Amino acid sequence: MKILGITTSGKTLSAAVTDGDTILSEKTFEANRSHSVELLPTIKECLAAANLTPEELDGIAVDIGPGSYTGIRIGIATAMGIAFPTGIPCCGVSSLEAMAYGKKKAIAIKPARGNLCYAAIFDKGKRITSDMIVDADKFTESIAGDYPDFEIIRKVEFSAANLCFLATNFRPASELRAAYLEPTKAEKDLTEK
């Protein structure tokens, strides 16, 4: 199954094309705030390196967060833009799950705003917790005792190939949804008025 993977939920931008367990092409780099400019050329480059056109893809795996609200929207909108005209199904994958991919016992932690972090716990690739937003200091202190033999993953950069390998539940692109764990700043501002 030929899958295009896209991740834009952090400072890193990554696109990859896989076929089964084989990575056909991938490009990962720090894009900072240029995801909207860099994503389509990166995808085009990866497809060309894999000798594929979008129509030849069997699926698109996209990072649905948690992470940067704007980055997540750029990735999902791009996946939809490729999928709608071609009819390619999509699969949304948690960025925390992609961070923990390949680890036996892992706690994935990703910075959020202020002293908060996004976190999830995995054992042999299976979720122990859902993605959550927690106080960074309190969470790190409490998990140290509860899961002493689990590796804490703080490296938020990962290859989009991880998304491809994790993608299992492909659906129509219209069903893609971002995994926002808290309201956006604009939503918070509206409720405070």
Buried (B, 14 or more C-beta within 10 A) or exposed (E): EBBBBBBBBBBBBBBBBBBEEEBBBBBBEEBEEEBBEBBEEBBEEBBEEBEBEBEEBEBBBBBBBBBBBBBBBBBBBBBBEBBEEBEBBBBBBBBBBBBBBEBEBBBBBBBBEEEBBBBBBBBEBEBEEEBBBBEBEEBBEEBEEEBEEBEBBEEBBBBBBBBBBBBEEBEEBEEBEBBBBBEEEEEEEEEEE
